[in-house]
């Protein structure tokens, strides 16, 4: 299956494709790091990563922080084995100061990935659309969806980061949700939610009807709605070549802002791990590059409020 690739200036076409599929592939202006940063920056404010360089790019320049290298096995992107469908930053649910303001640090809304070079064998990506998962669960498995929309159905712990008592499907507002999912050793599930959590892996993440294969060529830029789409990577062998990618996160601009109740600005040690995932400040970020709102959309006929009422009448499995 071939994936359509867009020129950078095809903004209407990119918006339409994103709305339908939750991702798009953009042809590079050139293969340089600068061109990649320029393209990615059009989608919003850059969110740093513990492995990123001073511009927020993982796989770009020298990483700012090197502490993570002592715990490489916790970072699956460093491995060559199969990387199951997941959303980036599932373990982010904390607080840090951004330009002097306390903000909630959450998973990015966009994950932007560029192929620099391909390995000799394997390493292609594939995507699973969370919108299709939600639609099927709502239509056919309301009891399972109810569990997955319950706070506390999953907790993620990766290295020094912890997002406790989250929901797999989180309500953003009355019409949108986000998915926070990864099926690996970072996930901790209470017994009452275990079967529902595994249901996504067994019925969707490994189901070819829900999978979209993506084969990027050097220079290609894959833009993914991280609030909606799970992404994955097949195992690979470098051989005589080496798999190299660049990755950049775009911050969720709907993130909550906090004010200290005593009107103070205390810096706590618990905030420090989240500071590595801070949000860059830029006066030139172009939020109107495309007309697209990230996330999973509830069926237009009923709001999420009505959906919750439906689930309240579903048989309790807890």
Backbone bond lengths (Angstrom), bond angles and torsions (degrees), N, CA, C in turn:
res aa  C-N    CA-C-N  psi(-1)  N-CA   C-N-CA  omega(-1)  CA-C   N-CA-C  phi
1 X - - - 1.462 - - 1.524 109.27 -
2 X 1.299 118.28 122.27 1.459 122.05 179.77 1.525 109.75 -89.00
3 X 1.324 115.69 144.60 1.455 121.88 179.73 1.515 109.20 -102.67
4 X 1.324 116.85 132.26 1.455 119.84 177.67 1.522 109.62 -66.36
5 X 1.327 115.71 139.48 1.461 121.47 179.39 1.522 109.04 -119.23
6 X 1.335 114.94 132.44 1.459 120.97 -173.78 1.522 111.26 -104.07
7 X 1.325 115.12 147.64 1.454 119.99 167.39 1.521 108.42 -75.08
8 X 1.307 115.99 152.75 1.456 121.80 -174.65 1.526 112.71 -57.37
9 X 1.323 117.02 -33.93 1.465 120.27 -174.44 1.527 113.10 -82.61
10 X 1.326 119.43 -4.58 1.466 122.19 -178.50 1.536 110.15 -82.79
11 X 1.317 116.36 63.07 1.466 120.29 -172.10 1.529 113.33 -65.50
12 X 1.324 117.84 -40.92 1.468 120.00 179.78 1.520 110.78 -64.88
13 X 1.327 116.08 -42.72 1.463 120.34 179.86 1.531 110.96 -65.88
14 X 1.331 116.30 -39.53 1.461 120.45 177.71 1.526 110.28 -62.55
15 X 1.334 117.47 -45.06 1.464 121.81 179.44 1.519 111.41 -60.15
16 X 1.329 116.39 -45.23 1.463 121.20 -179.22 1.519 111.06 -62.80
17 X 1.329 116.81 -43.90 1.465 121.24 -178.61 1.529 110.63 -67.19
18 X 1.327 117.02 -40.89 1.459 120.79 177.20 1.527 111.33 -60.61
19 X 1.329 116.83 -43.70 1.464 120.39 -179.44 1.526 111.25 -61.48
20 X 1.319 116.20 -35.90 1.465 120.12 -177.23 1.523 112.24 -80.98
21 X 1.342 117.09 -38.51 1.462 120.17 -169.96 1.530 114.77 -117.82
22 X 1.328 118.51 -18.54 1.460 120.47 -178.74 1.512 114.58 82.63
23 X 1.319 117.36 6.53 1.468 121.42 178.05 1.513 108.88 -155.64
24 X 1.321 116.87 168.23 1.460 122.01 169.77 1.524 108.23 -158.80
25 X 1.326 116.38 161.12 1.467 122.51 176.35 1.522 108.04 -117.34
26 X 1.319 116.05 127.31 1.460 122.18 -177.61 1.522 109.58 -111.34
27 X 1.320 115.82 133.23 1.464 120.42 175.36 1.525 109.24 -73.73
28 X 1.319 118.14 139.62 1.466 120.35 -175.34 1.522 112.12 -74.14
29 X 1.349 115.25 149.54 1.463 119.49 170.27 1.522 108.58 -67.36
30 X 1.314 115.86 -43.05 1.462 124.11 166.57 1.524 105.82 -155.29
31 X 1.317 117.82 -179.08 1.462 120.42 -172.56 1.523 113.23 -93.13
32 X 1.310 117.80 10.69 1.460 121.05 -174.48 1.523 111.83 -76.60
33 X 1.332 115.10 157.03 1.455 121.46 175.45 1.521 110.76 -61.98
34 X 1.323 116.67 -37.88 1.468 121.14 -179.41 1.523 111.17 -63.35
35 X 1.339 116.71 -41.77 1.465 120.47 179.55 1.527 110.73 -66.03
36 X 1.333 116.81 -37.51 1.464 120.42 177.29 1.523 110.78 -63.54
37 X 1.324 116.90 -45.81 1.460 120.45 179.26 1.518 111.58 -63.08
38 X 1.321 116.66 -38.22 1.463 119.93 179.60 1.522 110.70 -65.51
39 X 1.329 116.44 -44.43 1.463 120.55 179.61 1.526 110.83 -63.19
40 X 1.327 117.04 -49.56 1.462 121.10 -177.68 1.525 111.49 -63.37
41 X 1.327 116.54 -38.59 1.454 120.52 -177.74 1.509 114.14 -65.19
42 X 1.331 117.71 -17.05 1.463 120.82 178.05 1.531 112.12 -69.61
43 X 1.327 116.90 -17.10 1.462 120.53 -175.70 1.527 113.05 -89.49
44 X 1.331 117.77 -5.19 1.461 119.98 178.02 1.510 112.52 143.21
45 X 1.330 115.82 -163.98 1.463 121.94 -178.61 1.523 110.72 -77.59
46 X 1.310 116.05 136.52 1.457 121.67 -178.42 1.528 110.29 -75.48
47 X 1.326 115.49 136.80 1.462 121.74 174.25 1.523 108.46 -108.40
48 X 1.313 116.31 127.56 1.457 120.39 -178.33 1.523 111.25 -72.11
49 X 1.318 115.21 163.98 1.457 124.40 178.08 1.520 106.67 -130.78
50 X 1.314 117.17 152.86 1.460 119.05 -179.46 1.526 112.26 -60.88
51 X 1.352 117.21 -20.41 1.470 120.61 179.59 1.525 112.98 -101.21
52 X 1.323 117.89 3.12 1.466 119.87 -171.73 1.526 112.44 -84.08
53 X 1.339 114.65 162.94 1.460 120.66 174.49 1.530 109.48 -84.24
54 X 1.309 117.34 -172.71 1.466 120.69 -174.77 1.521 112.93 -66.86
55 X 1.345 117.23 -14.04 1.459 121.01 177.60 1.532 112.36 -98.94
56 X 1.333 117.23 -0.34 1.459 120.87 179.21 1.515 114.73 93.85
57 X 1.333 117.98 3.05 1.464 121.42 -176.63 1.528 110.31 -92.24
58 X 1.317 116.46 126.92 1.460 121.93 170.15 1.531 106.86 -89.01
59 X 1.322 116.41 123.71 1.457 119.84 -175.25 1.513 112.30 91.10
60 X 1.322 116.30 13.95 1.466 121.24 178.61 1.511 110.41 -100.51
61 X 1.339 115.83 -100.50 1.453 120.39 178.56 1.514 112.06 -95.36
62 X 1.323 116.07 -157.72 1.461 122.45 -178.86 1.530 109.91 -69.30
63 X 1.345 118.31 128.82 1.467 120.22 178.74 1.527 111.53 -61.57
64 X 1.322 116.32 140.17 1.465 120.71 177.69 1.527 110.24 -67.80
65 X 1.308 115.33 -44.21 1.459 121.93 -175.71 1.527 109.53 -108.21
66 X 1.325 117.36 135.08 1.464 120.57 -179.34 1.527 112.69 -120.23
67 X 1.328 117.11 2.92 1.463 119.96 -179.24 1.522 111.77 -60.58
68 X 1.337 116.47 -35.44 1.461 120.87 -176.49 1.531 112.24 -61.28
69 X 1.334 117.45 -23.96 1.460 120.72 -175.63 1.526 112.51 -64.86
70 X 1.329 116.89 -18.04 1.469 120.41 176.38 1.527 111.55 -77.66
71 X 1.331 115.85 -9.96 1.472 120.63 -177.29 1.530 109.99 -130.50
72 X 1.327 116.42 43.61 1.467 120.99 -173.19 1.518 113.38 -58.42
73 X 1.327 117.00 -31.87 1.465 119.25 -178.12 1.522 112.05 -64.32
74 X 1.333 117.85 -18.90 1.462 121.60 177.09 1.523 111.91 -78.15
75 X 1.328 116.55 -13.69 1.465 121.52 -174.55 1.528 108.47 -108.94
76 X 1.331 115.78 95.46 1.458 121.36 -171.04 1.519 112.70 -63.84
77 X 1.335 117.41 -25.10 1.453 120.21 177.97 1.510 113.04 -65.05
78 X 1.341 117.00 -16.09 1.461 121.35 178.59 1.524 111.76 -84.45
79 X 1.319 117.15 -9.95 1.460 121.91 -176.08 1.523 110.39 -97.73
80 X 1.325 116.19 162.59 1.468 120.97 179.91 1.523 112.24 -102.37
81 X 1.325 117.59 1.04 1.465 121.59 -179.53 1.525 110.66 -78.27
82 X 1.329 116.36 172.62 1.466 120.86 176.69 1.527 110.09 -55.96
83 X 1.318 115.50 136.05 1.470 121.83 177.43 1.519 106.32 -115.16
84 X 1.344 116.63 107.04 1.460 121.91 -173.25 1.532 111.82 -64.22
85 X 1.345 117.04 159.32 1.470 120.84 178.31 1.529 111.83 -54.89
86 X 1.319 115.58 133.36 1.459 121.14 -175.04 1.521 109.83 -159.14
87 X 1.310 115.67 165.21 1.460 121.18 167.79 1.523 107.61 -104.74
88 X 1.317 116.99 142.29 1.461 120.74 179.14 1.529 110.69 -70.61
89 X 1.322 115.44 146.94 1.461 120.73 173.98 1.512 114.93 71.44
90 X 1.330 117.93 23.26 1.470 120.15 -178.57 1.523 112.06 -58.86
91 X 1.321 116.93 -24.33 1.461 123.51 -176.82 1.529 112.52 -88.30
92 X 1.339 117.87 6.29 1.461 121.60 -179.14 1.531 110.85 -96.43
93 X 1.315 115.85 114.14 1.465 121.23 176.58 1.528 107.14 -158.97
94 X 1.342 114.81 61.39 1.455 119.76 -173.34 1.513 112.47 -134.16
95 X 1.324 115.23 -158.66 1.454 120.72 -176.05 1.526 109.20 -141.43
96 X 1.319 116.26 142.97 1.464 122.44 176.24 1.517 107.98 -156.59
97 X 1.320 115.80 164.29 1.462 120.26 178.30 1.522 110.17 -86.53
98 X 1.318 115.67 128.96 1.462 123.11 175.92 1.521 106.72 -119.17
99 X 1.328 116.22 111.70 1.469 121.48 -177.92 1.532 111.24 51.80
100 X 1.332 115.86 41.94 1.454 120.91 176.10 1.512 115.93 85.36
101 X 1.329 117.13 -3.85 1.466 121.81 -179.34 1.525 110.00 -111.97
102 X 1.330 116.90 133.46 1.461 120.89 178.03 1.530 109.40 -73.20
103 X 1.334 116.12 121.85 1.465 120.64 -178.22 1.520 110.01 -129.96
104 X 1.310 114.74 151.00 1.455 120.43 174.56 1.525 108.59 -73.48
105 X 1.325 116.08 130.20 1.461 121.64 178.23 1.520 107.91 -98.07
106 X 1.302 116.31 116.04 1.463 123.07 -173.52 1.528 109.91 -127.40
107 X 1.327 117.91 172.74 1.462 119.87 175.41 1.526 111.57 -58.81
108 X 1.329 117.70 151.25 1.467 121.25 179.84 1.518 111.51 -68.70
109 X 1.346 115.54 155.77 1.467 118.40 177.47 1.528 111.73 -82.58
110 X 1.319 117.24 -32.79 1.463 121.51 175.32 1.520 109.63 -121.71
111 X 1.325 116.19 140.62 1.460 122.79 165.88 1.521 106.48 -113.93
112 X 1.335 116.08 125.74 1.462 121.07 -175.72 1.522 108.26 -119.58
113 X 1.319 116.18 119.51 1.461 123.23 -171.95 1.522 110.12 -121.53
114 X 1.325 117.01 132.33 1.464 120.96 176.38 1.523 109.83 -119.41
115 X 1.320 115.71 133.38 1.461 121.60 172.99 1.528 108.61 -79.85
116 X 1.324 116.95 121.95 1.469 121.79 175.46 1.520 109.73 -94.99
117 X 1.335 116.28 -47.06 1.463 121.10 175.26 1.521 108.67 -153.30
118 X 1.331 116.43 151.26 1.459 122.34 -176.05 1.524 110.39 -99.65
119 X 1.339 117.22 150.62 1.460 120.25 175.17 1.527 109.94 -75.13
120 X 1.298 115.98 173.46 1.465 119.35 179.07 1.529 111.35 -71.13
121 X 1.336 116.33 -36.14 1.464 120.42 -179.42 1.532 110.38 -135.92
122 X 1.358 115.86 133.01 1.457 121.51 172.23 1.518 114.01 74.52
123 X 1.348 114.57 -158.95 1.455 121.23 175.15 1.513 116.28 87.12
124 X 1.345 118.43 3.08 1.464 118.96 178.82 1.532 110.22 -72.03
125 X 1.319 114.82 156.91 1.462 121.26 178.77 1.519 111.01 -94.34
126 X 1.323 116.03 161.70 1.460 120.82 164.65 1.525 108.00 -146.81
127 X 1.330 115.28 155.16 1.461 122.21 -174.98 1.522 110.37 -120.42
128 X 1.331 115.70 152.70 1.462 122.49 173.83 1.525 106.69 -129.48
129 X 1.326 116.31 123.06 1.461 121.34 -174.02 1.528 111.14 -81.70
130 X 1.325 116.63 113.15 1.458 121.14 178.63 1.516 113.27 -64.05
131 X 1.338 117.19 -23.98 1.463 120.01 176.50 1.524 110.19 -63.31
132 X 1.336 116.62 -42.18 1.462 120.81 179.09 1.528 110.96 -68.60
133 X 1.331 116.51 -36.65 1.463 119.90 176.69 1.526 110.01 -61.69
134 X 1.319 115.74 -49.28 1.469 121.01 -179.96 1.527 111.08 -59.86
135 X 1.329 116.66 -45.95 1.467 120.32 -178.58 1.523 111.40 -59.14
136 X 1.343 116.37 -43.45 1.463 119.58 -178.60 1.526 111.12 -69.86
137 X 1.322 116.68 -42.05 1.465 119.39 178.33 1.519 110.98 -61.76
138 X 1.310 116.74 -42.98 1.465 119.63 -177.84 1.522 111.05 -66.31
139 X 1.323 116.58 -38.03 1.460 120.03 -177.38 1.526 112.54 -77.38
140 X 1.338 116.91 -33.86 1.462 119.51 -168.47 1.526 115.69 -124.55
141 X 1.330 117.70 -15.77 1.467 119.98 -175.06 1.530 109.93 -142.22
142 X 1.324 116.05 59.96 1.465 121.06 -175.49 1.526 112.09 -60.70
143 X 1.331 117.64 -33.05 1.463 120.06 -179.67 1.522 111.12 -66.57
144 X 1.339 116.30 -39.47 1.468 120.47 177.85 1.525 110.81 -67.55
145 X 1.327 116.67 -42.66 1.465 120.34 179.16 1.527 110.91 -63.10
146 X 1.316 116.40 -38.00 1.470 119.57 179.39 1.525 110.58 -59.28
147 X 1.321 116.52 -43.31 1.464 120.49 178.55 1.523 110.77 -63.77
148 X 1.331 116.60 -44.41 1.462 120.97 -176.63 1.527 112.61 -70.65
149 X 1.338 117.47 -17.07 1.462 121.28 176.59 1.529 112.00 -95.16
150 X 1.328 116.54 5.31 1.460 121.44 -178.21 1.524 110.70 -92.33
151 X 1.328 117.42 128.46 1.464 121.04 175.13 1.523 109.31 -58.96
152 X 1.322 116.07 134.30 1.451 120.61 -177.65 1.508 113.30 98.75
153 X 1.341 117.54 -2.64 1.464 119.83 -179.90 1.524 111.98 -73.74
154 X 1.335 117.91 -15.01 1.466 120.66 177.02 1.522 109.75 -156.26
155 X 1.315 115.20 144.52 1.462 123.57 169.83 1.520 107.45 -128.66
156 X 1.327 116.77 136.50 1.466 121.04 178.58 1.522 109.79 -115.21
157 X 1.329 115.72 138.39 1.459 121.51 176.51 1.522 108.38 -135.74
158 X 1.334 115.92 118.92 1.469 121.07 178.74 1.529 108.56 -134.26
159 X 1.333 116.09 119.76 1.457 121.66 -179.14 1.533 109.45 53.79
160 X 1.341 118.67 -116.11 1.464 121.03 -176.81 1.524 112.88 -102.42
161 X 1.334 117.06 18.96 1.465 121.21 -177.51 1.523 111.03 -118.02
162 X 1.325 115.32 143.38 1.457 121.06 -177.24 1.520 109.80 -141.37
163 X 1.324 116.48 126.59 1.471 120.81 171.54 1.523 106.71 -117.89
164 X 1.308 116.29 102.22 1.460 121.37 -170.92 1.528 111.09 -97.31
165 X 1.331 115.07 146.16 1.467 123.14 173.76 1.522 112.70 56.37
166 X 1.326 116.33 48.28 1.465 121.09 177.11 1.523 110.02 -92.25
167 X 1.317 115.41 173.59 1.464 122.42 170.47 1.519 107.70 -112.79
168 X 1.319 116.89 149.40 1.466 120.04 175.84 1.525 109.39 -66.50
169 X 1.325 116.57 -46.28 1.465 121.52 173.05 1.526 107.73 -106.02
170 X 1.327 116.70 112.79 1.459 121.97 -177.33 1.522 110.21 -105.31
171 X 1.306 116.31 135.32 1.458 120.94 177.63 1.527 110.05 -73.07
172 X 1.341 116.89 127.71 1.459 122.35 173.68 1.523 109.49 -91.67
173 X 1.322 115.74 -50.74 1.465 122.52 174.72 1.524 107.34 -153.10
174 X 1.327 117.99 -163.76 1.467 120.62 -174.74 1.522 113.71 -71.15
175 X 1.326 117.96 -8.70 1.467 119.68 -177.83 1.522 113.81 -125.09
176 X 1.330 118.76 -8.15 1.467 120.61 -174.40 1.527 112.03 -135.16
177 X 1.335 113.41 151.60 1.452 121.82 173.41 1.521 108.78 -129.91
178 X 1.329 114.59 171.84 1.454 121.18 170.35 1.523 107.72 -129.66
179 X 1.319 116.88 153.27 1.459 120.76 175.49 1.523 108.59 -108.00
180 X 1.329 115.35 137.28 1.468 122.89 178.66 1.531 105.38 -127.89
181 X 1.333 116.70 101.84 1.467 118.66 -169.87 1.522 111.88 -149.89
182 X 1.306 115.15 133.48 1.467 121.34 166.23 1.526 107.90 -155.15
183 X 1.318 114.97 132.43 1.461 121.45 -176.48 1.528 107.58 -102.55
184 X 1.315 115.51 82.33 1.461 120.80 179.97 1.520 108.75 -156.16
185 X 1.327 116.31 -168.83 1.463 120.41 -173.62 1.519 113.49 -69.61
186 X 1.328 118.66 -8.07 1.471 120.56 177.46 1.525 111.96 -78.34
187 X 1.332 117.40 -16.09 1.468 121.67 -172.87 1.529 111.67 -90.96
188 X 1.332 115.83 130.52 1.460 123.40 175.14 1.527 107.51 -122.73
189 X 1.348 115.41 123.11 1.462 120.90 -170.61 1.522 110.05 -122.46
190 X 1.344 118.82 131.37 1.466 119.76 172.66 1.527 109.89 -67.58
191 X 1.301 116.10 155.55 1.464 120.31 -174.79 1.526 112.16 -57.07
192 X 1.335 117.08 -37.71 1.462 119.89 -175.86 1.531 112.97 -68.76
193 X 1.355 117.29 -16.69 1.465 120.15 -178.76 1.522 112.94 -110.19
194 X 1.328 117.28 -1.75 1.464 120.81 -172.75 1.528 113.02 -60.09
195 X 1.320 117.18 -48.36 1.469 120.46 -177.82 1.522 111.22 -63.74
196 X 1.331 117.18 -39.87 1.468 120.88 179.71 1.521 110.92 -66.27
197 X 1.339 116.79 -41.37 1.464 120.70 179.41 1.529 110.68 -63.57
198 X 1.327 116.38 -43.86 1.466 120.82 179.63 1.525 111.53 -67.13
199 X 1.328 116.94 -25.93 1.466 120.84 -178.26 1.526 111.06 -59.83
200 X 1.324 117.50 -38.16 1.471 119.95 178.58 1.521 110.20 -62.33
201 X 1.336 116.69 -43.98 1.461 120.28 -178.29 1.526 111.75 -65.95
202 X 1.327 117.30 -43.46 1.463 120.24 -173.40 1.523 113.62 -81.38
203 X 1.345 117.37 -28.77 1.462 119.64 -174.22 1.525 114.48 -106.57
204 X 1.327 118.19 -15.34 1.468 120.31 -177.23 1.532 112.63 -127.22
205 X 1.325 117.28 -52.04 1.466 120.36 -174.36 1.521 112.98 -64.83
206 X 1.319 117.04 -26.92 1.464 121.32 179.76 1.525 111.84 -110.96
207 X 1.318 116.13 13.82 1.464 122.07 -178.13 1.527 109.19 -101.12
208 X 1.322 117.13 116.92 1.463 120.81 -175.29 1.524 112.56 -60.29
209 X 1.325 118.07 -24.36 1.465 120.33 178.97 1.528 111.88 -67.47
210 X 1.315 116.53 -20.14 1.469 120.83 -179.56 1.532 112.51 -106.36
211 X 1.329 117.32 -1.74 1.463 121.77 -174.81 1.526 111.44 -99.76
212 X 1.327 116.33 137.21 1.463 122.50 174.88 1.523 108.37 -117.32
213 X 1.349 117.96 110.25 1.472 119.48 179.38 1.524 111.27 -72.07
214 X 1.314 116.17 140.20 1.461 122.48 179.74 1.526 108.33 -129.18
215 X 1.317 116.88 118.77 1.463 121.22 176.88 1.523 108.29 -114.81
216 X 1.317 115.83 101.12 1.461 120.92 -178.35 1.521 110.62 -84.62
217 X 1.317 115.53 139.79 1.456 122.09 172.42 1.527 108.55 -98.79
218 X 1.331 117.89 157.26 1.465 119.63 -179.33 1.529 112.36 -49.84
219 X 1.318 114.77 126.91 1.462 121.57 -178.75 1.510 113.77 100.81
220 X 1.339 118.22 -27.66 1.467 121.31 -178.76 1.527 110.83 -60.43
221 X 1.342 115.74 142.15 1.462 122.20 -179.07 1.527 109.02 -117.99
222 X 1.321 116.48 118.61 1.462 123.25 179.59 1.526 109.08 -98.74
223 X 1.332 116.25 119.79 1.464 122.62 178.76 1.525 108.15 -106.22
224 X 1.341 117.23 123.38 1.462 121.36 -176.15 1.518 111.04 -124.80
225 X 1.314 116.19 135.52 1.462 123.01 172.24 1.524 107.04 -75.28
226 X 1.318 117.03 101.38 1.462 121.85 -174.25 1.527 113.11 -74.65
227 X 1.320 117.48 -10.75 1.464 120.69 174.91 1.524 111.29 -86.65
228 X 1.315 115.97 -7.33 1.462 121.54 -175.15 1.530 113.68 -127.07
229 X 1.319 117.92 -41.06 1.467 122.13 -168.19 1.527 111.68 -105.88
230 X 1.331 116.00 132.71 1.460 121.67 170.20 1.522 108.06 -87.62
231 X 1.322 117.27 138.18 1.459 119.42 176.46 1.524 109.72 -122.50
232 X 1.323 115.00 154.16 1.459 121.13 -174.45 1.525 109.50 -147.12
233 X 1.327 114.34 169.35 1.462 119.69 178.98 1.521 109.60 -143.08
234 X 1.336 115.74 134.30 1.460 120.47 175.14 1.530 110.09 -73.44
235 X 1.320 115.60 154.28 1.464 119.65 177.49 1.526 109.60 -61.09
236 X 1.317 116.07 157.61 1.460 119.23 -177.29 1.525 111.02 -145.61
237 X 1.336 114.12 160.98 1.465 122.57 173.91 1.517 106.93 -126.71
238 X 1.313 116.98 121.19 1.463 119.98 -177.92 1.527 112.10 -63.54
239 X 1.333 117.81 -45.17 1.462 120.27 -178.60 1.517 111.26 60.80
240 X 1.331 115.77 -129.85 1.466 120.59 -179.88 1.525 112.50 -83.28
241 X 1.332 116.40 -2.21 1.453 120.71 178.51 1.529 108.24 -123.45
242 X 1.308 117.43 179.02 1.457 120.31 -179.33 1.516 110.23 -138.62
243 X 1.335 115.10 132.60 1.457 119.74 176.67 1.523 109.29 -77.45
244 X 1.329 115.69 119.73 1.461 121.18 177.40 1.522 109.17 -130.72
245 X 1.314 115.60 135.69 1.463 120.81 177.96 1.528 109.63 -135.78
246 X 1.322 114.62 161.35 1.459 122.08 168.63 1.521 107.22 -118.14
247 X 1.320 115.27 142.35 1.469 118.95 -178.80 1.519 109.38 -137.06
248 X 1.318 114.47 141.23 1.462 120.30 179.40 1.518 109.15 -142.28
249 X 1.320 115.50 138.83 1.461 121.36 178.39 1.524 110.13 -102.18
250 X 1.336 115.20 144.11 1.463 122.12 172.39 1.525 107.90 -111.83
251 X 1.334 115.88 125.09 1.463 121.80 -172.47 1.522 112.33 -67.27
252 X 1.321 114.71 147.61 1.464 121.79 174.32 1.527 108.23 -75.39
253 X 1.323 117.23 111.04 1.467 120.68 -175.97 1.523 112.83 -76.93
254 X 1.333 117.61 0.33 1.468 120.48 176.48 1.526 111.52 -93.69
255 X 1.330 116.73 9.49 1.458 121.31 -176.26 1.532 111.76 -61.59
256 X 1.325 115.70 141.67 1.463 122.24 -177.44 1.529 111.89 -70.70
257 X 1.325 116.05 141.19 1.463 122.79 173.58 1.528 109.14 -105.45
258 X 1.342 116.69 138.26 1.458 121.72 -177.67 1.531 110.88 -115.82
259 X 1.330 115.04 155.47 1.463 121.66 173.75 1.520 108.04 -129.40
260 X 1.321 116.32 129.05 1.459 120.82 179.18 1.528 110.19 -62.31
261 X 1.327 116.46 134.89 1.462 120.78 -173.39 1.532 111.80 -64.88
262 X 1.347 117.30 -25.56 1.466 121.24 177.82 1.522 111.66 -99.30
263 X 1.316 115.58 11.83 1.461 121.70 178.57 1.527 111.52 59.38
264 X 1.337 115.01 37.28 1.459 121.42 176.11 1.524 109.04 -110.37
265 X 1.328 116.33 173.59 1.469 120.98 178.01 1.525 109.56 -130.04
266 X 1.328 116.71 62.07 1.468 119.02 -177.92 1.527 111.57 -71.47
267 X 1.326 115.71 137.69 1.463 120.94 175.21 1.520 107.33 -102.06
268 X 1.313 116.68 116.88 1.458 121.88 -177.33 1.527 110.31 -103.08
269 X 1.333 115.18 151.72 1.465 118.88 179.34 1.525 111.58 -62.63
270 X 1.325 117.06 -30.21 1.464 120.54 179.78 1.521 112.14 -63.39
271 X 1.331 116.88 -21.47 1.466 120.68 179.08 1.527 112.37 -78.95
272 X 1.329 117.53 -22.50 1.459 121.04 -169.64 1.532 114.59 -57.16
273 X 1.346 119.62 -45.61 1.468 117.80 179.18 1.526 113.34 -60.20
274 X 1.339 116.79 -31.02 1.460 120.39 -178.31 1.525 112.20 -78.75
275 X 1.342 116.81 -17.43 1.460 119.68 178.02 1.524 111.66 -65.24
276 X 1.338 117.01 -24.68 1.464 120.42 176.31 1.527 112.10 -70.29
277 X 1.335 116.46 -11.75 1.467 122.22 -179.66 1.529 110.05 -115.34
278 X 1.320 114.73 32.14 1.454 121.81 -177.99 1.525 111.51 -68.25
279 X 1.309 116.10 171.63 1.468 122.24 -176.77 1.518 109.31 -110.80
280 X 1.326 116.21 127.15 1.463 121.12 179.83 1.518 110.02 -69.96
281 X 1.306 115.94 145.83 1.458 121.18 177.10 1.520 109.17 -102.51
282 X 1.321 116.51 131.12 1.459 120.76 -178.55 1.517 109.52 -149.51
283 X 1.312 115.34 131.95 1.466 120.03 177.87 1.519 111.39 -81.85
284 X 1.342 116.17 -9.54 1.465 119.35 -174.88 1.518 112.97 -105.86
285 X 1.347 118.11 2.68 1.466 119.67 179.73 1.523 110.19 -59.93
286 X 1.329 116.05 131.51 1.459 120.85 -174.99 1.521 109.73 -103.85
287 X 1.321 115.98 93.47 1.458 119.99 -177.15 1.531 111.55 -76.58
288 X 1.311 118.61 -12.08 1.463 121.31 -177.44 1.528 111.99 -101.77
289 X 1.350 116.43 16.62 1.465 120.24 -179.83 1.528 111.07 -56.56
290 X 1.331 116.28 -42.54 1.466 121.31 177.22 1.520 108.96 -134.79
291 X 1.320 115.85 156.67 1.460 121.38 174.54 1.523 108.02 -96.21
292 X 1.316 115.28 95.63 1.461 119.79 -176.95 1.523 109.06 -159.97
293 X 1.318 116.35 135.84 1.457 122.30 176.48 1.518 108.70 -114.58
294 X 1.323 116.47 123.00 1.458 120.53 -176.47 1.528 111.44 -70.42
295 X 1.325 115.32 154.22 1.453 121.18 174.86 1.512 113.29 120.67
296 X 1.320 114.86 172.50 1.457 123.58 177.37 1.519 108.01 -91.47
297 X 1.303 116.65 129.60 1.461 121.11 -176.08 1.527 110.43 -96.76
298 X 1.321 115.12 131.20 1.458 120.12 174.97 1.521 108.84 -67.27
299 X 1.317 116.79 155.60 1.454 120.27 177.99 1.519 109.07 -57.15
300 X 1.324 116.64 135.01 1.460 121.37 -169.85 1.525 113.58 -63.09
301 X 1.314 117.40 -23.06 1.460 119.55 -175.44 1.526 113.19 -74.15
302 X 1.325 117.08 -23.31 1.460 120.30 -177.10 1.524 109.34 -140.33
303 X 1.295 116.18 144.58 1.460 120.53 178.09 1.521 110.05 -80.44
304 X 1.327 115.68 169.84 1.454 119.73 176.61 1.521 111.49 -63.33
305 X 1.323 116.59 -28.96 1.461 119.60 178.29 1.512 110.29 -61.02
306 X 1.344 116.43 -44.73 1.456 120.00 177.89 1.522 111.02 -67.11
307 X 1.342 115.24 -35.62 1.461 118.85 178.74 1.525 110.28 -62.15
308 X 1.328 117.00 -41.96 1.458 120.35 178.30 1.524 111.01 -61.38
309 X 1.339 117.69 -37.30 1.459 120.73 178.57 1.524 110.40 -63.69
310 X 1.352 115.60 -38.78 1.457 119.32 177.39 1.520 110.24 -61.75
311 X 1.349 116.32 -44.45 1.450 120.38 -176.56 1.524 111.58 -67.07
312 X 1.337 116.65 -29.69 1.455 119.88 179.86 1.523 111.84 -63.08
313 X 1.337 115.86 -24.31 1.458 119.58 179.63 1.523 112.21 -92.36
314 X 1.353 116.27 -3.87 1.466 119.69 178.91 1.521 109.69 -74.36
315 X 1.332 118.58 154.98 1.465 121.51 -179.66 1.523 110.70 -59.54
316 X 1.330 116.50 135.97 1.462 120.93 179.29 1.522 109.26 -75.59
317 X 1.356 114.99 131.98 1.454 120.47 177.91 1.526 110.27 -113.51
318 X 1.333 115.81 -1.29 1.469 118.69 -169.56 1.531 110.81 -75.73
